[in-house]
């Protein structure tokens, strides 16, 4: 199949404004910044080096997509689905992941600085060396995720669930330490 350009995608959006089926395509290094790609399906696509800065990706599906080296700054990924996705060294600075599902993904070395993960599911992810500095993880569930070397400087982890045995290296605030101690006490008490 011939490769698609930004103009091709824009023409398709005029014809199909309620989401595109862009499955199993190679869209590497394409600049789709600022486009409304809400409810689009990128399943199985190669998106290495793609630029999606400021894009509307609400409800989009990225299952088994490769976003390594992508720039997705300030994009809206609210309620997006990212299952088994890969994004090594991907930049998600200031993205909105509210209510999104990121499960069994590999985000090693990626930046989620100032991103919003309110009530998101980040289950069983590999987050080694990822940067969540100043991110909002209120109510996020990171159960089963590997956090080795991840940074959480000034991140809000209120009511977040995260692995207790695989601590990130960032210093915790007094509130975070108290919350962690309460969780560990509860686990010891209930024997889980």
N, C-alpha and C positions, 0 to 999 in steps of 0.2 A: 504494500500500500504506500502511496506517495505520502511524504511528510506534510503535516499541516502547518500553516503559518498563523500568526495572530489574526490576520484578516480573514482567513478561512474560518477560524473559531468565531469571530465576530459575525460573520455571515450566517453561520449555523445558529448562533444565539438569536438572530432576528427571526429565523424560521421556527426554532424550538426554544422559546423563552423560559420554559419551565424545567430546564436541566438537560444536559447533553449526555449521551452515552459515549464516553471516550475510553472504553475498556481496551486493555492490552495494546495500547499504542505507545510509540516512542515520541514523547513530547519534550525530550531533553533540550535544555538551554532555551526554550521558548519563553518569551516575555508576555505573560497574561495578566500583568499587574493591573489592578483597578477594575477588572471585568466582573460581571455578575454571573458566577458559575454555580449559584446555589442549586442544590439537588442534583448536581452533575455526578456521574459515576466514572471514576478514574481507576477502577479495579484492575489490578495486574499491569498497570501502565508504568513505563519507565519515565520518570520525571526528574532525572538527575540534572541539577543545575537550573531547573525551571525558576522563573520569577513570578510569584503570585502576590507581590506586595500590595496590600490594600484591597485584595480581591474579596468578593462576597462568596464564601464557600459554605454557607449555612446548609446543613443537611447533606453535604457532599459525601461521597463514599470513596475512600482511598484504600480499600482492602487489597493487601498484597502489592501495593504500589511502592516504587522505590523513589524516595524524595531526597536521596543523599546529595548534599551540597546545594540544596534549594534555598532560595530566599523567599520566605513567606511572611515578611514583616507586616504587622498591623492588619492581618487578614482576619475576617470573621469566620471562624470554624465552629460556630455554635451548633450543637447537636450533630456534628460531623461524625462519621464512622471511619476509624482507622484501625482495622484488624490486620495483624501480621504485616504491617507496613514497616519499611526500613527508611531511616533518615539519618545517616551518619553525617555529623557536622552540618546539620541543617539549622537555619536561622528562623526561629519562630518568635522573634522579639515583638512584644506587645500584641500578640494574637489573642483572640477571644475564643477559648475552648469551652465555654459554659455548657454543661450538659453533654459534652462530647464523650465518645467511647474510643479510647486508645488502648487496645488490648493485644498483648503478645507481640509488641512492636520492639524494634531495636532503634533507640534514639541516642546511641553513644556519641558523646561530644557535641550534642546539639544545644543550642541556646534557646531557653524559654524565658529569658529575662522579661520581667514586667508582664508576663502573660497571665490571663485570667482562666483558671481551671475550676471555678466554682461548680460544685456538684458534678464533677467529671469523674469518669472511671478510667484509671490508668493501671489496669490490672495486668500483672505478669509481664511488665516491660523491662527491657534492659536499658537502664538510664545511667550507665557508667560515664563519669566525667560530664554529665549534663549540667547546665547552669539554669537554676530556677531562682536566681537572685531577684528580689522584690516581686516575685510572682504571687498571685492570690490563689491559694490552694484550699480555700475554705470549703469544707465538706467533701473534698476530693478523696477518692478511694484508690490508694496505691498498693493495695494488698498484692503480695507475691512479686513485686517489682524489685529489681536489683539496683541499688543506689550507690554502689561503690564510687567514691570520689565525686559524687554529685554535690553541687553547691546550692545552699538555700539561704544565702545572706539576706536578711531582712524580708524573707518570704513570710506570708501569712498562712500558717498551717492549722488554723482554728478548725476544730472538729474533723481534721483530715485523718485518714487511716493510712498507715504506712508500715513497712516491715520493721520490726524491732531488732532483728538480729543483723541487719545489713545497713548500718548507719552511714549517712553521708558525713563528709568531713567538715562541713560548715559549722561554725559556732551557733548554738541555739540561744534564743532569747529566754528570759526567765519564764515567760508564759509557756513557751514550747517545751522547756525542761520540765515544768510542772505538769503539763499535759502528758508528756511522755512517761513521767514517773507514775501518774495515775493509771495510764494504760498498762504499764508493766506490773503495777501492784494488782490490778484487776486480773491480769493474766496469771500471775503467781497464785492469787487467791482461788481462782476457778480451775487452776491446774491445766491450762491450755497452752 
